[in-house]
Amino acid sequence: MTPEDDGGEMKLQRVLNTYLPSTIRNHRLALGLLACISIGSVLLIGHSLRYELTPMSFCQSEVNLRSDSLNQSGIHVIPSTPQKRHGAVAVGEDDVTDNECVEVFTPDKSGRMLICIHDPKRDLMVSAHLKNEGSWEPENVEAMYQAHQMFPDLALVDLGCNVGVFTLPAARMGMEVVAVDAMLKSLKLLQRSLLINGLSCHVTLIHNALHRKRQQMRLAVDPSNIGGSSVVDILEFRRDKIPKSQFVDAICLDDLVPLVAGRRVFLKIDLEGNEAAVLECAHEFFTRVDVKIVLIEWMYYRHNDEGSGKVKKFLTSYGMMPTWGVDPDRLIDLHASHSWPDNVFWMKVGAPS
């Protein structure tokens, strides 16, 4: 042993003698446990700083990504940040590294936020509006912000999240988000937007369709309105002719319960006419989750008496009523649904029937 080594050991011993009780100094096991606790604390603090979390909290999107129970239930949780291979982002038909990202409206006035979009020359609705106007349905995003002010612990379940028009501002507000879409490329764009804005830890991304039962379905892409794409049943005699990229696994809304059980939730449903089918498999969700507000696209039900009747019966059975915005005192006439706006808010105003 060199004099330097000996001197180092003596200094360490003096530190131990000064700051540790004798009962710990005299037991190697106690010293080992103390060392393990110290190392664990350093790792935990480092994890918290990396994800801008408070101590003793974890990155929820990472926890959900690694959940065996979710993966075994057919829920396809994908990483909230783009995955890399050999130092470069993986390329393929869903590659979005060259897609444009534009600045968008944020209702909380929290500063600049970017959203990555589909080619606006092809996607003539959502992406084109985001590029040209900096917003899509800003009045509904503003209403979500108001809802968050009413319920600060509110989480967002975004069914049909597309490129993240609701998901991104919700995450910026500090809301935990479960964002679901059947189109992988839209989720890839949202991945990139989350990374750019430093919001990956707040959002769990799920690549599934939502429907009345668990089954494989076909993604029917609208080439001029990508956000308007829908899922349809697979005709077995045509299965061999369907490209693999158009297959998607459908799950029930009930399957998402483990992600938000017991939480207060803002539920946004924009599924191109499949909303009524989704609610057929949502009783457990509305029983075990405190759904405060539902925003549902109504344009497909305005002149669909059978479908609108199913939606109204389901939601009213759980104490929800249609409202103007997120004001429970401004109810919409339940029997005038032929003249309702394209998107309708439902708020919990009573006990389930």
C-alpha positions in Angstrom: 0.0 0.0 0.0 1.4 3.4 -1.0 1.5 6.4 1.5 -1.1 8.1 -0.7 -3.5 5.1 -0.4 -2.9 5.0 3.3 -3.6 8.7 3.6 -6.9 8.3 1.6 -8.1 5.5 3.8 -7.3 7.6 6.9 -9.3 10.5 5.6 -12.3 8.3 4.8 -12.1 6.8 8.3 -12.1 10.3 9.8 -15.2 11.2 7.8 -17.0 8.0 8.9 -16.0 8.6 12.6 -17.2 12.2 12.4 -20.6 11.8 10.7 -21.8 8.2 11.4 -23.1 6.9 14.7 -20.9 4.2 16.3 -23.6 1.6 15.9 -23.4 2.0 12.1 -19.6 2.3 12.0 -19.1 -1.0 13.7 -21.3 -3.0 11.4 -20.3 -3.7 7.8 -23.8 -4.8 6.9 -25.2 -1.4 8.0 -22.5 0.4 6.1 -23.4 -1.6 3.0 -27.1 -0.8 3.3 -26.3 2.9 3.7 -24.1 2.8 0.6 -27.0 1.2 -1.4 -29.5 3.7 -0.2 -27.1 6.6 -1.1 -26.5 5.2 -4.6 -30.2 4.7 -5.1 -31.0 8.2 -4.0 -28.5 9.6 -6.5 -30.0 7.6 -9.3 -33.5 8.6 -8.4 -32.6 12.3 -8.3 -30.8 12.0 -11.6 -33.9 10.3 -13.2 -36.1 13.1 -11.8 -33.8 15.9 -13.2 -33.6 14.1 -16.6 -37.4 14.2 -17.0 -38.0 17.4 -15.1 -39.9 15.5 -12.5 -40.3 16.1 -8.8 -38.5 13.6 -6.5 -40.2 10.3 -6.0 -42.0 10.5 -9.3 -41.5 8.6 -12.5 -41.9 9.1 -16.2 -45.4 7.7 -16.6 -45.1 7.1 -20.4 -42.0 5.0 -19.7 -43.7 3.0 -17.0 -46.7 2.3 -19.3 -44.3 1.3 -22.2 -42.8 -1.4 -20.0 -46.0 -2.7 -18.5 -46.3 -6.4 -19.2 -50.0 -6.4 -18.3 -50.8 -3.7 -20.9 -48.8 -5.4 -23.6 -50.5 -8.8 -22.9 -54.0 -7.2 -23.2 -53.5 -6.2 -26.8 -52.7 -2.6 -26.1 -49.8 -1.5 -28.4 -48.0 1.1 -26.3 -45.2 2.7 -28.4 -42.3 4.8 -27.3 -43.1 8.5 -26.7 -39.8 9.4 -28.3 -38.6 8.4 -31.8 -36.5 5.3 -31.8 -33.0 5.3 -33.4 -31.0 2.6 -35.2 -27.3 2.8 -35.7 -27.3 6.5 -34.8 -30.1 7.5 -37.2 -33.9 7.5 -37.0 -35.4 4.4 -38.5 -36.7 5.0 -42.0 -39.5 3.4 -43.9 -43.0 4.3 -45.2 -43.8 5.9 -41.9 -40.6 8.0 -41.7 -41.4 11.6 -40.7 -37.9 13.1 -40.3 -38.4 15.4 -43.2 -42.0 16.5 -42.3 -42.6 20.1 -41.6 -43.2 21.3 -38.0 -45.2 24.5 -37.5 -45.9 26.9 -34.6 -49.4 26.5 -33.1 -51.8 28.2 -30.8 -51.5 27.5 -27.1 -54.5 28.6 -24.9 -52.4 29.0 -21.8 -50.2 31.6 -23.5 -47.2 29.5 -22.4 -45.0 30.4 -25.3 -44.0 28.9 -28.6 -45.0 25.3 -29.4 -44.3 23.3 -32.5 -46.4 20.5 -34.1 -45.2 18.3 -36.8 -47.7 17.7 -39.6 -48.5 15.6 -42.7 -47.9 17.1 -46.1 -50.4 20.0 -46.2 -50.8 19.6 -49.9 -52.2 16.1 -49.3 -53.8 16.5 -45.9 -56.1 19.4 -46.8 -57.9 19.6 -43.5 -55.9 19.4 -40.2 -52.4 19.8 -41.5 -53.2 22.5 -44.0 -55.1 24.5 -41.3 -52.3 24.1 -38.8 -49.8 25.4 -41.4 -51.9 28.3 -42.7 -53.8 29.3 -39.5 -51.7 27.9 -36.7 -54.7 26.1 -35.1 -57.4 23.5 -35.5 -60.6 23.7 -33.5 -59.0 26.4 -31.2 -62.3 27.0 -29.4 -62.4 23.3 -28.3 -58.7 23.4 -27.2 -59.5 26.6 -25.3 -62.4 24.7 -23.6 -60.1 21.9 -22.6 -57.9 24.6 -21.0 -60.9 25.9 -19.1 -61.7 22.4 -18.0 -58.2 21.9 -16.6 -58.6 25.1 -14.6 -61.8 23.7 -13.1 -60.1 20.3 -12.4 -56.3 20.8 -12.0 -55.8 17.0 -11.7 -57.6 16.3 -15.0 -56.1 13.7 -17.4 -56.8 13.6 -21.1 -57.8 10.4 -23.0 -57.5 11.4 -26.6 -59.2 8.9 -28.9 -58.3 9.7 -32.5 -55.4 11.9 -31.5 -54.1 12.4 -35.0 -51.0 14.6 -34.9 -51.7 15.9 -31.4 -53.9 19.0 -31.7 -55.3 18.3 -28.2 -52.5 16.1 -26.8 -49.7 18.6 -27.1 -51.4 21.6 -25.4 -52.8 19.3 -22.7 -49.3 18.0 -22.0 -48.0 21.6 -22.0 -50.6 22.4 -19.3 -49.2 19.5 -17.2 -52.0 17.0 -17.9 -51.2 13.3 -18.2 -52.3 12.1 -21.6 -53.3 8.8 -23.1 -53.2 9.4 -26.9 -54.6 6.7 -29.2 -54.7 6.5 -33.0 -55.0 3.8 -35.6 -52.5 5.5 -38.0 -48.9 4.9 -37.1 -47.6 7.8 -39.2 -49.7 10.3 -37.2 -48.3 8.8 -34.0 -44.7 9.1 -35.4 -45.4 12.8 -36.0 -46.7 13.2 -32.5 -43.6 11.4 -31.2 -41.4 14.0 -32.9 -43.5 16.9 -31.7 -43.3 15.6 -28.1 -39.5 15.4 -28.3 -39.2 18.9 -29.8 -41.3 20.4 -27.1 -39.9 18.4 -24.2 -43.2 16.7 -23.4 -42.5 13.0 -24.0 -42.8 12.1 -20.4 -46.4 13.3 -20.1 -47.9 11.3 -23.0 -48.5 7.6 -23.4 -48.9 6.8 -27.1 -51.0 3.8 -28.2 -51.2 2.4 -31.7 -54.7 0.8 -31.8 -58.1 1.4 -33.2 -61.1 1.7 -30.9 -64.3 -0.3 -31.6 -67.0 -2.4 -30.0 -64.8 -5.5 -29.6 -61.3 -6.7 -29.8 -60.6 -7.6 -33.4 -58.3 -7.0 -36.3 -59.6 -4.3 -38.6 -58.5 -2.4 -41.8 -57.4 1.2 -41.9 -59.2 3.0 -44.6 -57.1 6.1 -45.4 -58.6 9.2 -46.8 -55.8 10.6 -49.0 -57.0 14.2 -48.8 -58.0 14.2 -45.2 -55.7 11.9 -43.3 -57.2 12.7 -39.9 -60.5 11.6 -41.4 -59.4 8.1 -42.0 -61.4 5.4 -40.3 -61.4 1.7 -39.6 -63.7 -0.9 -41.2 -64.3 -4.6 -40.9 -62.1 -6.9 -42.9 -63.8 -8.9 -45.6 -62.2 -12.3 -45.3 -62.2 -13.0 -49.0 -60.1 -9.9 -49.5 -57.8 -10.3 -46.6 -54.9 -11.5 -48.7 -55.1 -8.4 -50.9 -54.8 -5.9 -48.0 -51.4 -4.4 -47.5 -49.9 -5.2 -44.1 -49.7 -1.5 -43.3 -53.5 -1.3 -43.3 -54.0 -3.9 -40.6 -54.7 -2.5 -37.1 -55.8 -4.2 -33.9 -58.9 -2.8 -32.3 -59.4 -2.6 -28.6 -62.3 -1.6 -26.3 -62.3 1.6 -24.4 -62.6 -0.6 -21.3 -59.1 -1.9 -22.1 -57.7 1.6 -21.2 -59.0 1.4 -17.6 -55.7 0.4 -16.1 -54.1 3.6 -17.4 -56.6 6.0 -15.7 -58.6 4.1 -13.1 -59.8 6.4 -10.4 -58.6 9.5 -12.2 -60.7 12.5 -13.3 -60.7 12.4 -17.1 -61.4 14.6 -20.1 -62.4 12.1 -22.8 -62.1 13.3 -26.4 -63.7 11.0 -29.0 -63.1 11.7 -32.7 -63.4 8.4 -34.5 -65.1 9.3 -37.8 -68.6 7.8 -37.0 -67.4 4.9 -34.8 -68.2 6.7 -31.6 -71.4 4.8 -30.9 -69.7 1.4 -31.5 -66.9 2.4 -29.1 -69.4 3.2 -26.3 -70.8 -0.4 -26.6 -67.6 -1.5 -24.9 -67.1 1.3 -22.4 -69.3 0.5 -19.4 -66.3 -0.5 -17.2 -64.4 2.6 -18.2 -67.3 4.9 -17.2 -67.7 3.0 -14.0 -64.1 2.9 -12.8 -63.0 6.3 -14.3 -64.3 9.6 -13.1 -65.2 11.0 -16.6 -65.9 14.6 -16.0 -66.2 15.8 -19.6 -66.7 14.1 -23.0 -66.0 15.9 -26.3 -67.5 13.9 -29.1 -67.7 14.6 -32.8 -71.4 14.9 -33.7 -71.5 15.6 -37.4 -72.0 11.9 -38.2 -75.0 11.6 -35.8 -76.9 14.8 -36.6 -79.1 12.9 -39.1 -78.5 9.3 -37.7 -81.3 8.8 -35.3 -80.3 5.2 -34.4 -76.6 6.1 -33.7 -77.4 9.4 -31.9 -80.0 7.6 -29.8 -77.4 5.0 -28.6 -74.9 7.7 -27.8 -77.4 9.8 -25.8 -78.8 6.8 -23.9 -75.3 5.7 -22.9 -74.0 9.1 -21.8 -77.1 10.1 -19.9 -77.1 6.8 -18.1 -73.8 7.9 -16.5 -75.1 11.3 -15.4 -73.8 13.3 -18.4 -75.7 16.0 -20.3 -74.8 18.0 -23.4 -73.6 21.5 -22.7 -72.5 24.7 -24.5 -68.7 24.6 -23.9 -67.7 23.4 -20.5 -70.4 25.2 -18.6 -72.7 22.8 -16.7 -75.3 25.6 -16.3 -75.7 25.9 -20.1 -77.4 22.7 -21.1 -78.3 21.9 -24.7 -81.7 20.6 -25.5 -81.3 16.8 -25.5 -84.1 16.4 -28.0 -82.8 18.8 -30.6 -79.7 16.8 -31.6 -80.5 17.3 -35.3 -79.3 20.9 -34.9 -76.3 20.3 -32.6 -72.9 21.7 -33.6 -70.2 19.5 -35.2 -68.6 18.9 -31.8 -70.5 18.6 -28.6 -69.4 18.7 -24.9 -71.0 16.4 -22.4 -70.5 17.1 -18.7 -71.2 15.1 -15.6 -74.1 17.0 -14.0 -75.9 14.2 -12.1 -75.5 10.7 -10.6 -75.6 7.7 -13.0 -79.1 6.3 -13.6 
